[in-house]
Amino acid sequence: MNTTMRCRRYAVLAHTQALVLLCSAAAPAPAPAQAAFRQEPGKSIGTVTTEGDLIVLTLNEGALGAASLFDLDHRTVRFTPAASGYRVTTLPLAWDTDFGPEMTGSDATLQRFAFPFSGQRWSAFSVGMTGSITFAGGSGAARPVSPQSAGDRLNRGGGLAVDRFALLQDAGPELINTVPAISVFFKPRMYGTRYLKELGDRVVITWSLTEPVGGIQDMTWTPTVNRFQAVLRKDGTIDLSYNDVHAQDAIVGVYPMVTAGKEKTLATISAAANAELAPNLDITSVKLSAVDGLVLKATIGTRGAVPPDGDSAIVGVSYRVCLSSTKPAGDCAAGTSGTAVWSVVGTPRRASGGGSRYVAFGPGVLPGVKVEGNSITVQGTLPAGYGGGPPVFASVAAQGPAPSAAGATGSAPGGTMGSSAPPTGDQTVPQQVRLTGLVSPAVDLSSAKNRDGPFPVVYEAFHFGKSPRPMDLTCTVIQALGDKFDFLPYYADFRIDNPEAGTPSTGPRGGGPSGGAVTGIGSNQGNLASYCSQGRFQWQYVQPVYVGANQMQEYPPDGIADSNRHNVAAYTHQLAERTATGKIPPYNYAITQIAHEMGHRWAAFLSATVNGGRDTIQLGPTHWARGLQAPVAFPYQRPAEASAMGGGVWQDNLDSTFTQLDDDYYVPATGWSYLDLYLMGLIAPSEVPDFFILSNLAPVGRDPNGHPIIKAERTKITIQDVIAAEGPRLPDVDHAQKNFNTGFVLVVEHGKTPSRELIERVNGIRLRWMDYWTTTTGHRSSMTASPR
């Protein structure tokens, strides 16, 4: 994916055979795993009723992770160096009102002293726009650094960076030992001004930031106030102060490198061999060690060699480490009170490239997984409340891929498939261990006392609750109402732990009422059982969209002016001309989101064979490439629209330059290209005009109307070139599904009912969605939105 595309959206992570598509306004980044044992089939997590034409899903108690919101406003947190880390105390606010000069970039250089941190003295560091300070190199200007889990991407705004859809509660521990850093108030996507003042004994860094404003992935139409300050003293003391902070989620703490590697064995658990199991799933031992007093290391030994990253045999294989404050009565499950579960899952080759690999997830788990001979090792930090105190119960499980035979379902570790199938997994008996010498770096800073610690690393991750697994949401609906939905978007009165207001999408690509697979579109059907579908269900939101988000508003607030052409308010005058009310069409952002996400059921994964069959080029791989000529066949709002799935409307100037009449962004809401409609089964191949793709794009200026002009190389493409690469779209236009049904779901917390605001807004979106679908498919398809 070309990362120079402004405000594009995009990473793909394959889990079993379902794709999670991350689509909205940001640079590409891989998604974090969202729940333990993603391969496990979905299950019901609540009760379902209906409210008119809407579905109400009331979650079971505990189905949402607990929120932990920022509580340090108008206070100062002091980190005092100690022999083996820092002691922490929270004090009344100390605030320097003289900020000093505004910074013009992220690089800071000290003239009067060098700041002692992470075993070195630093005369230079990077001040991140999003509220962090990183140190690298020891002298000179420090380059921006991001954690290893983000693929070593650089943060162009300085300081720390995390994966685009990283949960803040997971990102807190993942920052450990990636770069020396101070997380003053690290929250992705914030922007504003930074100030720096150096004195003889300290340096004062102040931020005045707002959360992102006005966009489809934003929570506010107007700037918010967030002022915080770091004082780095010559003796190594760090003061972090907060004076009027609007945002409720961020990471606060200090992250020196702790890499001595001093290891102490805490416990070794032996297990009997079982010849019926695959050798790599037969657990023979578990070794628990403390590393540097900070990290718990779990090495799982098996009877046979563990397949490494890149080996297709790892797909569907999972290992799990469980720590529980009480002895589990059965299988150790994530989300249980007093239980911490680390999971390692073998994932298949990703659509965006790269081989199969192990992915680790769970509270405090670190991203690296090490395979060596007959062992696999995972490491992490302890959640709050673990370590140095009462004993805990430790157990480990291994699980193989679920059998693929018709009618077979997965078993619990150590269980069997039916009465004659051999076991597909192993699990050790929980044993009591003491985690002596380990301390959790996750601390409640508001109640910290100087007697606590010292902590080698110390932080608090402030966050909203974690969303349930998408397949659990869908299984709850389908098991209650039946397999009668093609699409399921989710909406809620509560926010979840996500730096953006929108949602990725996922699904098994079912075949609609006929249940048959669609082929020739560059992606395959699969994993229907995990979504509790007999063959119909196709695509869904990964997580519920918050009712207070920008995209849930019927209209932008009156008087909002915005020059950003990727925000809908910039089109107020143009779009208002097509309505009788003098307003833009209602729920524009919401329709943008649902159209784009549900469009991923078919697009955009194609290749085309060109140059007489000599070359194959990608047109995506997840969204149509910026240079793809993708004009909309039946526009929704404007005369010239590019596909909701990307691409552009390009005017060939016949001199090797091209004018971009509409870009690859999807705001305001746009319709479908001819290629999209073909993939959807709504037009025949003969109805798709020849098109082209541009490569080696280089800007050369703008036309009198402000449209970008670029110089590029043009490659002609026909629909037959696509068919040569992917095969024909089947079922064809004469047999493809034409009538679709969407279930609009209100997700409600346990013990609550949906607000009137949520009901009214989702019903408004529902009505607009049906109108949008009919309009943009040229009346060749219909959309209902009924739970009946």
C-alpha positions, -999 to +999 in steps of 0.1 A: +000+000+000+014+034-009+017+052+024+018+086+007-020+084+000-034+111+023-060+099+048-063+064+034-072+036+056-057+004+055-044-028+067-056-064+063-051-091+088-064-126+079-077-147+108-086-182+096-104-174+064-121-142+075-106-108+068-106-079+091-106-047+070-094-015+087-110+013+068-110+050+076-089+081+077-054+072+087-021+058+076-019+020+072-010-002+101-016-037+112-045-044+136-041-058+170-057-091+179-089-083+196-098-113+218-083-146+230-085-176+207-099-158+177-103-192+159-130-202+185-165-201+171-187-173+182-211-177+210-241-158+224-231-130+248-265-114+255-302-113+248-320-100+217-352-082+213-366-058+186-375-021+187-396-016+156-373-024+127-342-023+149-325-051+168-316-046+205-287-067+218-284-064+256-250-077+267-245-102+294-229-089+326-191-087+320-193-089+282-176-055+280-142-049+294-141-024+322-132+012+314-105+031+332-108+068+324-083+096+330-085+109+366-053+130+370-066+164+358-054+193+379-028+171+396+010+164+392+025+130+392+061+128+404+085+100+393+116+100+416+146+079+406+154+050+430+181+023+430+161+000+407+136+022+390+112+050+401+090+057+431+057+075+423+036+099+441+006+121+431+006+157+443-015+189+440-011+206+406+022+224+400+020+244+368+045+267+351+026+294+333+056+306+314+058+280+286+088+294+267+090+295+229+068+274+207+086+244+191+087+243+153+094+206+151+099+176+173+137+178+179+148+193+212+185+200+222+196+210+257+224+235+262+227+237+300+226+201+312+221+165+301+190+147+314+197+113+331+173+086+320+174+049+311+211+046+321+223+075+300+225+112+300+206+129+271+212+163+256+187+156+228+153+140+225+121+140+204+089+157+216+060+140+201+030+160+190+007+133+205+021+137+241+053+117+245+091+121+247+115+096+232+153+093+235+176+077+210+213+080+201+226+096+233+235+129+216+224+151+187+188+153+174+168+122+184+148+107+156+112+097+162+108+061+171+078+037+173+074+004+191+085-028+174+049-040+172+042-011+148+067-026+123+094+000+131+074+028+114+085+063+122+062+088+138+065+119+116+051+140+145+079+128+168+077+107+199+059+074+202+036+057+177+014+026+180-005+005+155-034+023+140-062+003+158-041-005+189-061-007+220-046+017+245-050-009+273-028-033+252-004-006+239+006+004+275+027-028+281+037-031+244+057+001+247+081-016+272+116-020+259+110-005+225+126+029+230+134+050+261+104+071+265+082+093+288+046+090+280+032+123+293-003+120+278+001+098+248-030+096+227-029+090+189-042+116+165-040+146+188-025+178+174-017+214+183+013+233+197+043+223+218+065+246+239+100+242+254+118+262+281+153+252+294+165+265+328+197+257+347+182+228+366+153+217+345+135+217+312+098+224+309+078+210+279+042+220+275+015+207+251-017+225+242-036+200+220-070+192+206-085+158+197-091+154+160-119+176+147-146+174+121-138+142+103-157+109+098-134+092+123-136+119+149-156+124+181-160+162+180-168+189+155-150+216+175-115+217+191-111+204+227-087+217+253-059+194+265-030+211+284-003+191+301+033+196+310+065+176+317+093+189+339+126+170+335+150+179+363+187+177+363+187+151+391+164+128+370+131+136+387+102+138+363+070+158+370+040+153+348+012+179+353-023+182+339-042+215+337-076+212+320-076+179+300-107+170+280-097+137+266-104+106+288-081+080+273-043+081+271-011+064+284+008+081+312+041+068+325+079+063+322+095+037+300+133+033+306+149+004+288+151-027+311+172-051+291+199-066+314+183-100+308+188-112+344+166-143+346+153-161+376+134-194+374+101-192+394+085-226+387+089-256+364+058-276+357+061-311+342+033-329+322+030-365+310+033-373+274+003-383+253+012-402+221-023-396+207-015-359+203+004-342+175+040-338+189+039-300+187+007-300+208+017-325+235+029-303+264+057-319+284+068-289+305+063-253+313+090-231+327+081-197+343+109-172+348+112-136+360+134-114+337+148-082+352+121-082+378+097-069+352+088-095+326+073-130+331+087-155+306+067-186+299+085-214+279+062-242+268+080-275+260+064-300+237+072-336+227+080-326+191+093-296+172+071-265+171+066-253+135+082-218+131+068-187+115+064-191+078+053-228+081+017-232+069+013-259+096+010-232+123-023-219+109-051-226+134-026-238+161-028-219+194-011-220+228-024-204+259-009-194+293-033-188+321-028-171+355-057-172+379-062-160+414-084-190+421-081-225+408-101-228+376-130-253+377-126-260+340-110-244+309-093-211+317-111-184+298-102-149+290-124-122+305-130-142+337-126-121+369-092-126+385-078-143+354-051-132+329-047-152+297-020-149+271-027-165+238-004-173+209-022-180+176-009-192+143-024-169+116-023-175+078-006-156+051-019-121+050-035-106+020-011-077+022+019-100+019+040-119+044+039-155+055+020-173+083+031-162+117+024-164+154+005-135+170+005-130+208-023-112+226-036-108+261-032-083+290+004-073+293+017-097+266+047-085+246+045-089+208+075-112+202+070-150+201+101-172+200+101-207+186+132-229+192+132-266+186+106-283+209+096-251+226+076-218+221+081-188+244+059-159+252+066-130+275+047-102+292+042-080+321+018-088+349-015-071+352-022-049+382-026-069+413-002-098+403+032-105+416+050-105+449+019-114+468-004-144+471+002-174+449-016-178+416-027-209+396-008-213+364-018-236+335-009-239+298-030-253+269-022-262+233-049-265+206-047-277+171-068-266+141-105-276+143-112-306+120-126-296+087-149-326+082-185-317+076-204-312+108-174-312+130-169-286+156-140-275+177-134-290+211-120-276+243-083-283+249-079-319+258-114-328+246-125-350+217-145-346+185-174-370+189-169-404+205-140-417+183-120-387+172-086-383+189-080-353+211-068-321+193-052-304+222-036-306+256-039-287+289-018-289+321-034-292+355-034-258+372-006-256+397+000-230+424+031-208+419+045-177+435+056-149+412+083-137+436+105-108+424+080-096+398+062-063+400+034-051+377+043-019+359+005-011+356-002+012+385-031+034+397-012+066+396-039+087+413-035+066+445+003+060+442+024+067+473+061+072+476+065+040+496+052+020+465+078+004+442+104+011+431+091+002+396+116-005+367+088+007+344+056+023+355+025+034+336-012+037+337-033+031+305-065+051+306-091+036+282-127+029+274-140-007+276-130-034+251-155-044+224-168-080+223-155-102+195-174-095+162-184-132+158-199-132+193-220-101+185-232-118+153-238-152+168-259-136+195-282-120+168-283-150+144-290-175+172-319-154+184-334-142+151-322-167+125-298-166+096-317-139+077-292-111+075-267-103+048-251-074+067-250-064+104-238-029+115-236-022+153-242+010+172-241+018+209-245+044+236-211+036+250-176+042+236-150+015+233-112+015+233-105+027+198-086+059+188-111+064+160-149+068+159-154+043+131-149+006+128-132-020+107-153-047+091-151-085+088-172-115+079-173-150+062-186-138+028-217-160+029-237-165-002-270-148+007-303-168+007-288-193-018-258-199+005-235-205-024-200-191-026-191-162-048-160-167-069-140-146-093-138-116-069-103-121-056-114-134-021-130-166-009-159-176+014-150-193+046-155-197+084-193-195+083-196-216+114-177-191+135-204-166+127-232-191+134-244-189+098-257-217+077-245-199+046-263-166+043-245-141+065-219-120+046-203-090+064-204-069+095-190-041+116-162-053+139-173-031+168-202-008+176-201+029+166-207+053+194-239+074+193-219+106+201-194+102+173-195+127+144-206+100+120-238+094+141-250+130+137-278+137+112-260+169+102-229+188+111-237+216+137-249+249+121-221+273+114-194+247+111-168+259+085-142+235+073-117+238+044-105+201+047-119+185+015-120+151+033-145+165+058-182+167+049-186+203+062-164+215+033-192+204+009-221+221+027-229+246-001-225+221-029-246+193-013-273+216+001-281+226-035-297+192-041-321+192-011-353+211-004-342+218+032-311+237+024-290+212+043-267+184+031-284+150+028-288+136+063-264+111+080-238+116+053-209+103+074-229+073+086-237+063+050-201+068+040-190+043+067-216+016+061-213+018+023-175+015+024-174-012+050-201-034+035-185-029+001-156-049+014-177-080+011-167-079-026-139-054-030-111-046-035-089-076-039-085-080-076-056-084-100-056-080-137-035-097-164-022-072-189+003-068-217-010-098-236-009-120-205+028-113-197+021-092-165-002-094-136-009-062-116-028-056-084-057-031-085-059-030-047-050-050-027-075-039+000-088-007-015-087+004-051-053+020-058-052+058-059-044+057-096-072+034-106-098+050-129-130+042-109-158+066-117-192+059-101-218+045-124-248+059-105-236+089-084-252+094-050-246+132-045-222+148-070-217+146-108-182+132-105-177+106-078-149+080-073-158+046-059-166+042-022-138+016-023-111+040-035-096+049-069-102+082-085-119+100-113-091+109-137-092+132-168-066+122-193-050+154-206-034+135-235+001+148-226+011+122-200-006+143-173-039+136-156-063+158-137-079+143-105-116+153-106-123+132-075-099+114-052-096+081-035-112+093-003-148+084+004-162+116+020-188+128+012-206+095+006-200+081-029-215+053-050-200+023-067-178+020-098-187-002-128-161-026-115-177-027-081-211-034-096-197-062-116-182-078-085-215-074-067-232-093-095-253-064-107-240-058-141-226-080-168-189-080-180-200-063-212-213-034-192-180-025-177-162+001-198-125-002-203-106+017-176-069+023-167-045+025-138-019+051-133+016+043-119+046+064-109+024+093-100+042+127-096+024+160-088+029+188-113+004+214-101-034+222-101-059+233-126-079+266-123-105+248-102-080+235-077-079+199-090-045+182-087-026+175-119-002+146-119+023+131-143+019+093-146+022+062-167-011+048-179-019+011-183-052+002-200-073-025-184-104-043-196-128-065-177-114-094-196-080-087-181-096-090-147-114-123-157-081-137-170-065-131-136-094-141-113-119-161-134-154-151-141-177-137-114-200-165-104-229-166-099-232-143-130-254-113-134-284-134-143-282-156-112-266-134-086-283-121-055-302-089-061-322-085-028-303-079+005-313-074+041-294-055+067-300-059+105-293-027+124-283-036+159-283-014+190-258-029+215-268-021+250-248-025+283-260-051+308-290-037+328-296-007+305-319+002+277-311+021+244-314+059+246-339+077+226-311+094+208-296+061+198-329+047+185-337+078+165-303+081+149-299+044+140-334+044+125-324+075+105-293+057+092-314+027+084-338+046+062-309+065+044-291+032+038-320+017+019-323+048-002-285+049-008-284+013-019-313+017-044-298+049-059-262+038-062-270+004-077-291+020-104-323+003-091-308-031-101-308-042-065-330-036-034-321-034+003-344-041+032-335-035+068-358-057+089-353-081+118-383-101+106 
